């Protein structure tokens, strides 16, 4: 529901790609609760793709995969 609302606003504003880097906003949109907010990470939302992409450190990937709906 949250991701759909963001995509609707992206469409309204004619934004094709949105990069989210705030840990609180990443959690809000994906469910991932980062324990390493000091490390660069991000959620990339593509208007025309069903799922967003996420990037983080390799060592944080297992926790992210467990908590998120993203493949």
N, C-alpha and C positions, 0 to 999 in steps of 0.2 A: 504494500500500500504506500509506504513512504517513498520508495524508489519510483513508483508510478507517478506520484505527485511531483517529484523532482523533474521527471521526464516531461510531464505536462507543462511545467513552467519553462523548461528548456525549449520546448517546441514553441511556446508562446513568445519567447524572447529570441527565437531563431539561433539558439546555441546548439551546435552539433556535438561538442565534447565538453565535459565538465570534469575538472580535476579537483578532488577533495583531499585536503591534507590535514585538516584539523582532526585530532583523535576523537573528540566528542562527536563530530559529524560523521566520521567513519563508523563509529559504533551505532549511531542513530540509523544509518542507511544499510549496514551490513550485519550488525550483531557482534562484530569483533571488538573485544575489549583489550586494547593494547596495554601491555605492561612495559613497553619500551617507547613511550611517546617522544623521547629525546632522539630517536632514530628516524631518519626520513622514511616516510611511508605514504602511500596514497591510494585512493580509490578513483578510478577513471571511469566515468559514466559516458557511454556513447548513446546518443539519441536513437540510433537505428539498430543497436545490438540489445539482445534480451538481458544479458548479464553484464555487469561492470567487470573491470579488471582491477586487480589489487597488486600492489608491489610493497615488499617489505624485506627484511633480512632473511636469509636462508634459514637461520636458526629459529626464527619466529613463525615460519611457514606452517609447521604442524599444528600449532595452537590456532592460527588463523583458519586453516582448513577445517578444524574441528568446530569452530564457533560460527563460521560464515556459511551462507547458502551457496556461495560462488564456487564453481568447479575450479 
